[in-house]
Amino acid sequence: MSSRPVVVCGLLGVNVDRGGWERWRPTLDVCRHQDFVVDRFDLLVQDGFEKLASEVEADMHSVSPETEVVRHAISFEDPWDFEEVYARLHDFAAAQAYDPEREDLLVHITTGSHVAQICLYLLTEAHYLPGRLLQTSPPRRGSRGGPGRRVTIDLDLSRYDRLHARFERERVEGQSFLKAGIVTRNDAFNELIERIERVAIRSRDPVLLLGPTGAGKSELARRIHELKRERRQLQGSFVEVNCATLRGENAMSALFGHVRGAFTGAVTERPGLLRKADGGMLFLDEIGELGLDEQAMLLRALEEGTFLPLGADTEASSRFQLIAGTNRDLRTEVREGSFRLDLLARIDMWTFDLPPLTDRPEDIEPNLDFELERVGHRDDRRVSFNREARAAFLDFATGPEALWRGNFRDFGAAVRRMATLAPGGRIGRETVREEVERLQLSWRGGEPEASVDVLLRQVMGEEQLAATDRFDRVQLADVIRVCRRARSLSEAGRLLFAASRRRRRSSNDADRLRKYLMRHDLSFDDVQ
């Protein structure tokens, strides 16, 4: 201990602190250690136990005359009511003037109900009680009446390297698990995955995953389910359905099931996907494609855990965690009347927007290695690039010409094609060149690009083209081509300014592009 005064704060144990010297009494025992002098003991005494407090105080003075005992009255109507006990102890802590710079505060957590002990722990962890925890236990057998054992616990985990390292390792493993083991280099994406991992292990509320097609929503949902299964938070199956494939009666039947004879062709009973997901996870991809009737049934199933299968007289039940995915703006869908506001409010508890591949150019290389390894496992053969070919593909894949419209689906398919065509499992420059040409042609819709003047004439007209310097024409034509391939002004801006935006912490590429087009009396709609 330091040379500063030692102050112990603890509850009088209304049961354990009773009895004579033959019994182990935790509050008294704190003052019996020869190598540990308590200067002041703040004793919290519940109403009705003042006589016991006087007995304990007298015994404390007999074993430790230098200890000043200060009583504090505290009242619990129900010592097992967590909210009440925490509030009373919080009020006590707030009224004290403990100064960690001038005194060492130890919070004794051996006495009191389990609820009180937990509350003292939380108040110390939050620094309402600015000290350390003190835990005592009875002496070992054969100690011949000596004091018991005491342990001081500092809640600053940074001082417990092994424990801190264990928590950090589990945190990193959880994030890596959600990323399928791919070490990503994009700070924003790593922060997103860390937040998703925290939510995944702490909540069973619905999760909404936004993002373009191929951004990895389905794979992430599956990994969240596996993580929760590993933590024993879910026991049931992972059930996935693309809502775009569900239409009419088939949608109701697929999701909620039907009884025999519910409609023409219903010759057998069908349980439905919600019952299949009972105790597990249901992933509804493209949830915006569901009809309004299905949305109403789904909302009731989420809120009450019950629903009515088609043709049934009795309700079925299922408790599942929902993950929904969409590439639509559901708020716009609500305004247009094609999506229910109450359902959106229910599934919008945790919403995460997965970025397109073009927003994560630094993650292209680790994903390339991941795809090569996956191809190797699937085909049972090793596939690799030669050095020049790898550099050429990465240069293209991370550059502004790579649109990756299908995101990871496009990317994975490109790697699989090159691996399939690679002679002897070695991808060379020629294979990369052919794949790059194929991707470019695919993103252009299969049509060859128009010449610079032809393209500009289509957009600007003959008179405005004639007034444009030759110096500006090539650049403007390239900007127009990128805008025509992009789905929005923001996407076009990201593609055009990909190199410079890597050097900036924040940017407004859409505004930058808008101003560039305005210099030529053009808008995004004009060039599209």
N, C-alpha and C positions, 0 to 999 in steps of 0.2 A: 504493500500500500504506500501511497505518497505521504508526505508530511502534512498534507492538508487535513482538516477535520473530517472524520468519517461520520456520515449521517445514514442511518438505516430507516426505511419507511416500510411498514407492514401492518397487516390486519391482525387483530387479536384472534387467535384460534379458539372459537367458543367451545370446541370439544377437545382438540389436541393439546391446548395449553392448560387444561385442568389437571388436577392431581398433585401428588407430593413429589419428593425428590427421586423416588424410585422409577418414575415414568420419564420418558423422553418428551420434553416440551419445546417445540421448535423456537418460539419467541425467546424464551429464556436461554436456549442453547446458543443463540447467536452471540450472547455476551460471555460465554464460558471459555472462549479460545484465548490462550495465553499470548499468541502471536497476532491477535486481531483485536484492537481496542476500538469500541464504538463510542464516539463522543456524544452523539445524540440519537435517540430512538424515537421517531415519530410513530406512535402507536394509535392506529385507527380502531376505535371501540364502538361496536354497534349498541344501539339502545337496549337497556335491560341487562347489560353485562358489566356494569361499572364495578361491582364487587369483585368479580373475577379479575378485572383489570387492576384493581388495587393489590390483589394477592400477587399477580405476576410482576407488577412494578416493584413491590417490596422484595421479592426474590431476586429480581434483576439488580437491585441496589446491593444486595448481599454478596453477589458474585462479581459485580462490576461497579464499585462505588463511583468511578469516574464517569459513568454513563448517565446523561440527563434524559429522563423519560418525559416526553411531551405527548399528552393525550389529545386526540382529535375525535370528537363525536361524529358518527356517521350513521345514517339510518337507511335500512333496506326493508321496504314492505314485503318484497318477495326476493330473497337472495338468489333465486334461480331465474329471475327475469333479466335477460342480458341487457336490454335497453335501459332498464332502470339502474342496474348496477354500474354500467358504464357511465351513465349520466352523473351519478353520485360521485364516483371516483374521479371523473373528469372535472367536476366542480371543485373537489378537494385539491387536485393538482393545479388548477388555475388560480386558486387562492394562495398558493405557497410562493415563496420567493427563493426557491432553490437556485444557487449560483454555481454552475459547474467549474467556474474559474477559481472559486474560493473554497469549495468543499467537494468531497467525493460522496455522491449519493448512490446508495444500494437499495434496490427495491426487492423486498423479501416476498417471494411468491410461493412459499411452502404452505402458508396458512390461508384460511378463507375457502369458500366454495370453489369448485372448478371454474364456475362462471367468473368469479372475482379474480382468480389467478389469470385467466385469459385476458380479462380487461386490464389488469395491471401490466401484463406483457404488451398489449397493444398500445397503452399509454406511454410506456417506456420506449417502444419502438418508434413511436411518432414524436418522441422528445417532449411530450407534455410533462413527463417526469424525466428530467435530463440526467440520467444515470445509467447504471448497469443493473442487471438482475442478480439477485442472491438466492441461491437454492440450498436448502439444508436437508440432511437425512440422518436417521438414527445411527448411533455408533455401531461398529461391527461387534459381533459376539466376542466376548473375552476381553473387551477393552476396559472392564472394571470401572464403569461409571464415568468414564471420560466423556468429553464433548463429542457430538456427532460430526459428520462430514459436512463441509461447506464448499460450494462451487460458485464462483463469480462468472457471469456470462455477459460478454460484451456483444451487443447486437450489431455492431459495425462489422459486417461480414467480410469487409476487406482485410480485417486482421486475421481471419481464418482462411488462409490461402487454400487449403485442400477443400474445404467446404465451398468456398467461393468458386474454385476451379470446377468443382463438380456441377454446381448450378449453371455455370457458364457453358460447360460442355453439353449439358442436357439442352440448354437453350439453342446452342448452335446446331446440335444434332436434330432438334425439332424443325428448325428452319431448313437445314439441308435436306431433311426428309421431304418437306413440302416442295422443295425445288428439284426433287428427284435426284439429289446428290450432285447437281450441277453447281459449281462454284461461280456465282454471278459476280460481275464487277460493277454493276450499276447500283449506285448508292440508293437511289429512290426506290428501285425494285427490292433491294434488300430490306429497306425500312418497311415497305408494304408487306413483304412476306413475314417479317418479324411481328407486325401487328396482326396479321391473319393467324399466325401461330398462337399468339396470346389469346385471341378470341376463340380459336378452335378448341383449346383445352380448358377454357373457363365457361363457355356458354353453349346452350343448346337451342338458342334462338335461331330463326332463319338467317341465312346469309345470301346476299345478292351479289353475284359476280358480273360485272359489266366488262365489255371489251369486244373488239372485232372478232369475226370468225377466224378460228385458228390461233387465237391468242393464248390458249391453254386452259380454258375454263373447265372443261371436262376432266382433264388430267389433274388439275389442282383439286377439284371436288373429290376425286377418287383418293388422292393422297391425304386430304383432310380426314376422310373416313378411316383410312388405314392408321393414321396417327391416333385418332380417338379409339380405335379398336385396340391399338397397342397400349394405350393408357387405361384400358378397361372402362372407357366411358360409354361405349356402344357395344352391343353384342350382336345386333342384327346385320343384315346384308346391305350392300351398296346397290341401289336400284336406279338405273339411269334411263331416261327417255327423252328424245328430241320431240318437243311439242309440235314442231312443224309437220311431223308425220301423222299427227292425230287430227281426224276430221269427223264431224257429226257424231253419230251414235258410237262409232269406233272410239272416239276420244273418251266419252263417258265410261264405256265398257272397259277400255284399257286402264284407265286410272282407278275407277271405283268398283269395277267388277259388275257382274250381272248374274241373275238366277236363270235357271233353265226356263225357256219359253218367254223370256223378257221381250224378245223381238224375233222377227223372222230370221231363222238361221241359228238362234241361240239354243242349240240342242244339248249343251252341257253347261254346267255352272262355271263361271270364271271369277277367281278371287280378286283380281285387279292389282295394280302396282302398289297402291297405298298399303294394302294388307301385306303384300310381299315385303314392304319396307318396314314393317312393324318392328320396333326395337333397334332399327338401323337408320340408314340415311337414304333420302330420296333426292335425286338430282334431276330437276326439270330444266333442261336446256331449251333456250328460245321460249321462255315462259310467256312472252308477249304474243305468241301464236295461239294461245289457248282462247277458246270462246268464252263469252261472258257467263254462260251457265256453268261451265267447268270451273271458272274462276270463283263463282259463288260457293260451289261445293268444296273446293279446295280451301277457301277461307274458313268454312265451318270445321273442316277436318283439322286445320291448324289450331283453331281456337278451342274446340271442344273434344277433339280426338275421335269424333264419330262422323259417319256419313251413311248415305242410303244407296246401296248398289241398285242398278237398274232392275226394275221389276220386283224388288224385295219389299217385304212388309216390316221387317225388323232391321234395325241399324247395325252396321258393322263398326268396329273400332280399330284404331291403329295409332300408335304413338311413335313418331319418327322425327328426325331432324331434317329440315328442308334446306337444300341449297338450290338456288335458282340462278340461271344464266341467261343473258340476253345481250344482243348487240344493238338493241333499239333504245330510244329515249322513252322510257315508260311514262314520264310526266307528260310528254307530248301525246302519248297514247291515251292518257287519262283525259286530257283536254278534248281530244277528238272522240271520246266516248267508247274507245275500243279496249280500255283496260280499267278495272275497278279501282277507285281511289282507296277504298278500305283494304283491299288486298295489297296494294302497293304500300300502304302504311304498315301493314303487318310484316311484309318481307323486307322492308327497307331499314330494319333494325341495324344490320351491319352490311354496308355496301362497300365493295372494293372494285376499283377500276383497273383492270389489267392492261398495261400499255402494249401497243403493237410492237412487233419486232423492230421496226424502223426507229423506234424511240430508245432502243437498247443496243446500239451498234457494238458496244464493248462486250456484249454477251454473245456475239456471233461465234467467236472462236471457241469458248467452252462448250457451246451447244453443238458446234461442228464435231468436237471430240466425242460428245455424248452420242450423237447420231451414228458416228462411225462405230462406236462400241456396240450400239444397239444392233446395227446391221451385222456386225461380227457374230453376236450371240444368235441372231435369227438364222443366219446362213451358215453358221459354224465354220467361218473362215475369217482370217485377218485381212482387213482392208485399210490402206493408208494412202496418203498423197506423197508424191515426191516434193521436194522443197519448193521448186518454182511453181508447181501447180497449186500447192496450198496457198502460197503468197498471192497468186493471181486470183484465186477464188475468193479469198478473204478481202482483197482489195475491191473486188466487184461487190461482194455481199455487204460490205460496210459503207459503200459509196452511195451517192445520190441517185444513181441509175437503178439501184435495186429497190423495187417498190414493195416486194413481199406482200402482195395483196392478200394471200391466204395465210400470212404470218408463218407460224411454225409448221403448218401443213405444207405450205409451199417449200419451206426450207428443208424439212425432213424428206419430202419427195425428191427434191433436187439431189440431196446426198445419196439417197437410195438408188436413183438412176445412175449417178456417176459410179457408185460402187458396183452396180450390176454390169456396167459396160467396161469397167477397168480390167485390162488384161493382166492376169496373174495377181489380182488384188491390189494393183498399184495404179492410183489415179494420176494421169499425166496432164500436161498442158493442153493437148488436143481434146481430151475428154472434158476438161473445164471449159474450153472455148465453145464446144458444141452445146454444153448445158447453159452457158451464159446466153448464147444466141437463142436457144429454145425459150428461156425465161423471158427475154426481152420481147420476142415475138408474141408470146402468150399474153404479156401485160399490155401490148399494143392492140390486142384483139385479133392478131393474125394478119393485120394489114401492114404493108411497108410504110415507113414514115414519108410524109410529103416533103418536098424540098422546102428550103427556107422561105423563098419568095412566094411559093404557092400557099404555104401555111399562113403567112402573114397577110396575103391578099384575101384569104377566106375570112380573116378576123377583122382586118383594118380597112379593107377596100383599097382600090388602086391609088386614089388621091393621097390618103394618109401614108400608104407604103412609100410612095415617091418622096414624101417629106421626111422619111426616116433615114438617118445616116446608115451606110453599109456597116459601119463599125458597131451599131446597136442591133442590127437585124439578127445576127446569129444568136446572140444572148437572148433576145426577146423570143425568138422561135423556140429555143430550148425551154424557156420559162413556160411558154404556152403548152408545149408537149407535156411537161410535168403537171400542169394544172388540169389538162384533159384526162390524165390518168388518175388524178387524185379525186377522192370523194368529197373533199371540203377544202376551203381556203387554208385551214389550219394544217391539214395533212400536206398540202402542196408546199406550205411554208417550211414545214419540218424537213421535207425532202430537199428543197432548194438550198436551205441554209444548214444542212446537217453538219458540215465540217466546222463552221464558225460557232455553232451553238454548243459544241463540245467544250469550247474554251470559256463559255459563259455560264455563270451559276443560274441565271434566269434569262428568258428571252420572250419576245412577242413576235414570232416569225410571221404570223398571219398579218399583223399590222405592217410589218416590213414589206411583205409581198404586195399588200394592198397599195401602199404608197408607190412602189415600183411601177405597178400597172397604171396607176393614175398619171404618172409622168408621160405615159403614152396614150392618155385619154381612154383607158380600158378598165374594165372591172372583171372580177372572177367569172361572173355570169357571161360576159361577152366572150371570153376565151373558151368557156366550156361549150 
